[in-house]
Amino acid sequence: MIRRNCRTETNITQAPRIWLIAMLFAAAFALAACDRADGKDKEGKDAIPAIPVEVAATRRAEMAAIYSGTAPIESERKAGVVAKVQGEIRQILVDEGERVSKGQLLVRLDGDQLRLQVALAEATMRKLERDYARNTELQAKGLISAVSIDNLKYELEAARASWELARLQLSYTEIRSPIGGTVTIRAERVKIGNTVMPAGGVISTSDSALFVIEDLDSLILNINVPERELAKLSVGQVAELGFDAVPGRVFAGKIALISPYVDPATATFGVRIRVTDTGGLLRPGMFARVAIVYERKLDALQIPRTALLDGDGPPKVFIVKDGKAAERMVQLGLSNGAYVEVVTGLKDGEQVVVVGQAAIKPGATVRIVSTPARPAARIQPAVAAG
């Protein structure tokens, strides 16, 4: 009986020990789980989130380098018609907007006084002609000296010149167009009964002219170009012309002349562009936007200008590869509006960051938020990229 009691006591004593061991294992497991959870939280806190960026793929398209400028157009053949003699306006035969031919009569002045001068000069000339003929006969008979004949001859020649001058002055009472074209200006003073005076100068201006005649089919532009562009331009290069007065239409022109002189005050040289296609729509005085194409590439590798990083030194961009940002140095060629040509440094199809460059560094993890479909560069005024 005594031995049975001892075994029972031993079983009772072992039960709490088992429970204690189980509790210890449970506590250890819980602590391990907490440590793992804490480790994950620390890793999550230490991880750098991916930086959102916007990218664009390189592409190939036509690109043209263009010098742009502005200038008013004017007629290459333009003439101011002035009065060469004084006279009262008796007749006006044309008005503004009318087409005239070379030599066509525009205005007729009174010529009463000049006609009398012609008659007087002619009478003097006829008298000297008769005297010269009679004295020539007498000189042949030895009745007068050769000196007298020579003096009379000179007088006759002077009389003839005076008669021709008087006739010329009379012809000036009929004011005619020196060129064919269109009457673009008729002076306010050109009215019946007004007396006009000779301009008094060799060169006529719009202020002194009674009429301005212009050939609307021979239009030119004169622009001043910075001297650094001199090597890029040459005679015969094509120019595209746009006018606010004719929206949506581009007119053609060509460089007709490049001045050999560079103005030291402005560091510019003159370029004359002849309009080769007027379409009958252009008028002198219209303001033109000029684009001269001095280089063209049909298959240029392009990226948006916004991909270029700000800062000094060679141009650089960020490309995205395998979710990482990498800095790439590029060599630029032509520049055309919002796009630039990449000569070296990038390949076809590579993705360049166009938005978000300021927030990333080489090797940073990035997340592409969008890749917009960007149109290919269009030909528009631009210059060569540096």
PyMOL commands that set and color helices and strands:
alter all, ss='L'
color gray80, all
select helices_A, chain A and resi 2-46+112-140+146-171+227-232+305-307+357-359
alter helices_A, ss='H'
color red, helices_A
select strands_A, chain A and resi 51-57+59-75+78-81+87-92+99-100+105-109+174-176+181-186+195-196+211-214+219-226+238-243+246-263+268-275+287-304+316-321+324-329+331-336+339-344+351-355+366-370
alter strands_A, ss='S'
color yellow, strands_A
deselect
rebuild
show_as cartoon
